Amino acid sequence: MVVPSEKNAGLLKRTDRWIIYTVWLVTQAALLAAFGINGRSDAQKYIQLSREIVGGQWDVGWNDLFYSGYVAIHVLLRLLGLPAKTMYAVQLVLSAVGLHYFLRTLALWVRSRPALLISGILYASCWVTQQWVPVLLTDTVFFDLLTIGVYYLLSAPAGGRTAWVFILILPFFRPTGVLFVVFAGFYWLFTARQSRKLLPLAGVLVLLAGWVYLALTGGRDYFYPYHNLQANIICGLPSGLQAYQRTPYRGGMSVIGYLWANPGMSIRLFAARLVEVFAMTRPYFSSLHNLAAKGFECVYYLLASVGVAGLLREKRQVIRYLAAGMVIFCAPSVLFCADWSGRFSLPVFCFLLLLVGSGVDVLWRRMPPRNNILGKKRSENF
């Protein structure tokens, strides 16, 4: 595999970056004005845990460790005497940094300056991902750290030492951080001369598997397996799919055994959950909200489809990794249940937005050349 080049990132001029970050700033200002800083609901769990840790009265379970990186930031802010809502400033900074690394990742294979500019604007104004910046949950921090980690993994065949940092820290921000280890293994498996990295990576994965087991068995309220027994597509919301049940659940029957005994229901259940990963509409959202979501889907998913077709036609290796990333991070929502608000889809959008940028690049290159940049030979990395 050819070492990816970062020289394409230099195609963006200072004015281009000003435009992109102005769009990002306007988006953040609009979200803040409309919704404010949201430290309610589940956010209180992390705020309360940080309060207990600072006070010396706390009991952290195995499942709490999956969020300990985020809680540690809250603890630091509390030790500095800052209010919990200061976390918003941290998330805002990380969002800006994530945008920077998104552009650097896309520049590994996109050669066109206008395509990078348009892609940056689409990323900066993507309300599906940006709407979580003012919400004091782990999702937006994890999304931005994942975006940065993907860059360091893909930017060199060796993945670089920095990639290992993200392999080790992402599981401490969300349980799905374990899946970044799986993604890194997939990448190194298809990267020349990187098989030596798979052995230590397997060791890390074994340790994480033990951690996951202790978390799942250590607390009843952490993992709720009955979403599958109740055939819930969206967590906690009845779906009506039990009408396709062929074998009723019996005491002592495993979840896997129950799903296997009801293939018609199970196939519909998993397929519907996969749709919900990408569908930003919900039956309980307002008509205006769903209309805006449909508009988003039409634009972004069309561009992503063009990106997939273009990368496949050109036989670019990066499509393998972007597709794998989407499949890997889709798995939790498909296997367990889709989130009612769609926030569990954020890691998937880390890869989908790169496909959107690829689609913009494909469409721009189909237009008549307008300047000397478009006439240059494209990078053949990836």
N, C-alpha and C positions, 0 to 999 in steps of 0.2 A: 504494500500500500504506500502511496506517495505521501510524504509528510505534508499536512495541510499548511497553507500559507495564510498569514494574516495581512498581507499587503493589500488585499481587497478592502479591508476596513479603512484604509487611508483614502479610499475614493470619496468618502463623505467629507465635505468641507465644513468649516466652522459654522457657516450659515445654515447648512443642513441640520447640524446637531442642535443649533438654536431653535430651529423650527420644530424638530422632534420633541425636544424637552419643553418647549412652550406648549405644545399640544398636551403633553403629559401633565404639565402644571395646571393647565386649564381644566383637564379632566379631574385631577385631584381636588381642585378648588370647588368644582361643581359637586363632586361627591360629598365633600365636607359640608358644603352649604346645605345640601339636600338631606343628608342623613346624620351629620355630626360624627363624633367619635363614639363608637358603640362598645362600651365596656360592660354590657349587661349579659344575662343568660350564661352560656358556657364560659364566657370570659372571666366571670367571677371565680370559677374554679381555679384558674391559674393565679389570679390576684390573691385569693384567699390562701392558696398553698405557699406563695411567696411570703405572705404575712406571717404564716406559721413558722416557716423556715427561719426568717429573721428573728422571730420571737423565741426560737429554740424549742418550740412545742409542735412537733410535726411527726407524721408517720407516713413515709413514702413507700408505696408498694412497687412491685415490678412493673405494673402497667403505667405508673406515674413517670417512670424513667423515660418512656417514649416521648414525653413532653418536657423533660428536664432541661433541655437546652433553652427552650422558650421561657420556662419558669426562672432559669438562672438569670436571664436578662431582667426580668421583673425584680428579682432579688437585688441585683446590682443597682437598679434604679431606686429601690426602696432604701438601700444602704446609703445612697447619695442624697437621700432626703427628697427625692422627686416623686410627684404623684404618679399613680398607675397609668394615667392617660398619656404620660410621656412616652409610653411604648409606641404610640402613634408616630412620633418623630422617628423612632428607630425603624418602624415599618416603612415610613415614607422614604428614608434614606436607602433602605434595602431595595425598595421598588425602583428608585432611580438607578442604582447599581445594576439591578437585574436587567433593566432596559439597555444599559451599556453593554452587558455581556451577551444579551440577545443579538445585538447588532454585530458583535465580534464573532459569534457563532455562525450567523447567517453569512457573514463575509467570507467564511471558509470556502464556500462554493458559489456564492452569488457575485458576479463580476460587475453588474450595472449599478452605477451611482443612483440613478432615479429609482431603481427597484429597492435599493437599501433605504432610501429616504421614505418611500411610500410604505414599506414594510415597518419601518420604525414608527411612523404615524399610526398605522393600524394596531401595532402593539401598544403604543402609548395611550390610545383611546379605546382599547378593548375592555368594555365595561364588565364583561364576564369575569375577568381576572382583576381589574383595577378596583372593582367595587368592594373588595375585601381589605383594601389597604387601611381604611379607617376603622375596621372591626378588629378588636383585640383578641383574635384567635390565632392559632398556629399556622393557619392555611397560607396566608400571604407570605409569611417569613419562609415557610417551607418551599413555596413556589419559587421565590426569588433565589434561595440557596440552591434549589435544584437547577434553575436556569444557569447559574454560575458554574455549578458542578458539571453540567453537561458540556459547557464550553471547555473546561479543563480536561475532560475526558476525551473529547473529540479533537482537540487542537493539536495533538501529537500522537503518533502511534504508541508510544510508551504510556500515554495517558498523563505523564508527568507526576511528580511527587504531590502536587497540589490536588490531583484527583483523589489520592488516597485520603486526604484530609476530609473531603466531602463524603467519601465512602464511610468514614468512621463517625462523622458528626451528624449526618442526616437522620439516622435512626433515633437521635435524641430530640428531634423536633416534631416528628410524627411517626406512627408505626409504619406507614408506607415508605419511610426512609430505607427500610430493609430492602425494598424493591430496587433501589438504586444500586445496591450490591449485585443484584441479579442482572440489571442492565449493564453494569460494568463488565460482568463476566461474559455476557453475550457479545459485547463489543470486542473484548480481548480475544475471545474465541475465534473471531473472524479477522483478527488483525495479525499480520505476519510477525513472527518472532516474539509473540507476547504470551505464549503458553506457560512460560515460567511464572507469570503473574497469577495464573488460575489457581495454583496450589495454595498460596497464602490467602487468596480471596475465598477459596472454599473453606479454609479454617475460620475466617471471619464469619462466613455464612452459617457455619455449624454453631458458633457461639451465639449468633443472633437467633438461630432457630431454638436454642435452649432458652434464651430470654423470652421469646414469643410464647413458648410452651408454659413457662412460669407465669407469664402475664395472663394467659388465657385460663389457667387453672387456679390462679391465686385469688381471684375475686369474682364473685357471681355477677356483679353489676357491670363488669367491663365488657364481656362478650355475651351477646344475646343471640343464640343460635336459632331461635324460633321464627325469625323472619323467613327462613327457608321452609319451616314446617307450616307456617301460615301463608306461604306463597306471596309474601309482600314484595312488590317491585320497588316501591319507595319505602324506606324505613318507617315502620309503624303505621303505614297506610294500607288498609285492605285492598286487594286487587281484584277479587272475584275469580282468580285462576284456580281456586280449589274446585271449581265446577268441572275441571278436567281431571280431577283426582280419580284414579282407578283403584288404588289400594289405600284404605284409610290408615292413618298413623296408629300404631299400637305401642303400648308401653314396652320399653326396652329396645325399640327399633332405633337405629342410628339415623342421623339426618341424611347421611349419604345413602343408606339403604332405602329410606323413604323416597328420596328423589329418584333413585334408580328404579324403584317400583312404580313410579308414575312418570314415565318418559314424556308423555304428551304435555303434562303440566310443567315439567322441568324445562323442556326445550322452550316453551313459550315464556317461562319465567326468566330464564337467562337471556333470551333474545330481547325481551322487553326492558330488562335492566341495561343491556348494552345500548339500546336506543336512548334511554334516559341519561346515560353518561354524556351524550352529545346534545340531547334535546334540552334547551334552556327554558322551555315552556313547562308549566305545571297547571293542572286543572283548577287549583285553588289560587293561582295568581290572578291579578286583575287583567281585564281584556287589553288595556293599554300596555301593561307589562309584557304580556304574551305577544302582542303585536310588535313591540320593540325587539323582543327575543327572536321572532321569526325573521325580522329584517336583518338582524345580526347573522343568523344562521345562513341566510341566502348569500350574503356577501362573503363571509369568512369561509364557509364550507365549500362554496363554489371555487374560491381561490385555492383552497387546500386541495381540492380534487384536481385542479389544473396542475398544481405542484406535483402531486403524485404521478399524474400522467406524464409530465415533462421529465421528471427524474427517472421514471421507468424507461421512457423512450431513449433517453440518453445513457441509460445503464449506469447511473451514478450510484456508488456504493452507499452514500448517505441515506438513501431511501430505506435501506435495510435497517439502519439503526433508528431512524425516526419511527418507522412502523413498529419495530420491536418495543420502543419506549412507550408508544401509545397502547399496545397490547398489554404490556406488563403492568402499566399503571391503571388500566381499565379493570384488571382482575379483581381487586377488592370489591368494587361496586357491583360487578357481575356475580361474584360468588356469594356475597352476603346481602347487600341491598344498596340501592341508590339513595343519595342524600336528598332530603326534601327541598333544599335550596340550590343544589347543584355544586356546592363548594368542594365536594370530594372529586370533582372533575378537574380541578386546577392543575394537578400534575400532568394530566393528559394534554392540556392546553399548552404546556411547555413545549411539547413536540408538534402539536397541531399548528401553532403560530409560526413555527419554522417552515412548515409545509405551506402556510399562507404566503410567507415571504418568497418561497420558491415559486409559487404560482404567479405572484406579481412579476418575478424575474422572467418567467416563461412568456407571459403576455407582453411584457415590455420589449423583449427581444424579437417578438413577432411583428413589432411595429417598424416602420422604415427608420433607418439610422438617422439620428438628429445631431450627433456630435461625435467627436473622436473617441470618447470613452466607449460608446456602444460599438465602435468598429474594432476595438481591440479583441484579441483572442481571449476567450474565457479561460478561467483557471480550470485545470483538469483534476485538481485535488478532489478526493471523494468521488 
